[in-house]
Amino acid sequence: MEKRGVSVSWVSCLVVLGVLVGQSTAQLMPFGICYASCFATCTLGGGGSPAPCSLQCLKNCLLTKSTVGGGTVKDTLSFCKLGCASALCSNFSTSDNPASNKVGNCVDGCSATCAKKNL
């Protein structure tokens, strides 16, 4: 029972962090924190089940407003990373655990793959 209380406290902190930070500063924080905060806010805030929340949070934490509607090599890398992450990394999160470290490692792998393809 004590473990569940700690989990609820951790998730509550992430929800508060997500609300305070908002989407506009997503790129200013490390991916793992952005993803965990977004995921907790989405799933606990009634936003949906893990799969759609995972995809939404990948998008929020990988793309910036400047990326959407861009056209530079950096933008191409961002969209490559998002496509790769959506296909390979979005299934690690569950309602109880966003698995932000595992998702982050997977996203890092996508970054390396996309960088190689754009050389």
Number of C-alpha atoms within 10 A of each C-alpha: 5 6 8 9 10 11 13 12 12 12 21 16 14 21 22 13 18 22 13 9 16 13 16 11 12 22 15 10 12 11 22 19 18 26 30 26 26 29 34 29 22 21 21 15 10 9 14 14 14 22 16 15 24 29 19 18 24 26 19 21 24 19 18 16 11 9 16 11 8 11 10 10 10 13 17 16 20 22 18 19 25 24 17 19 25 19 11 15 22 24 16 17 19 16 14 12 14 25 17 19 15 14 24 19 14 17 24 15 17 23 18 12 15 20 16 9 9 11 5
